C-alpha cells in the first residue's frame, strides 16, 4: 500500500484521494486472479485496464 500511495501521490496531492485510489488498486492487484464477474460486454483484461485508467486518472487505453 505504501508504494501505491507514493506512486499515486506523485500526481495527486489530496491525501484522502490518494488513499481512495490506492485501496482499489491494491485490491485489484491482490485479487486479480479471482475476478470472474461479468463485465458488461468487456473482456476481463479490458475491465482491468479501464479500472487502472480510472485509478491512475489517465485517458482510457485500448
C-alpha positions, 0 to 999 in steps of 0.5 A: 500500500505504501508504494501505491500511495507514493506512486499515486501521490506523485500526481495527486496531492489530496491525501484522502484521494490518494488513499481512495485510489490506492485501496482499489488498486491494491485490491485489484492487484491482490485479487486479480486472479479471482475476478470472474464477474461479468463485465458488461460486454468487456473482456476481463483484461479490458475491465482491468485496464479501464479500472487502472485508467480510472485509478491512475486518472489517465485517458482510457487505453485500448 
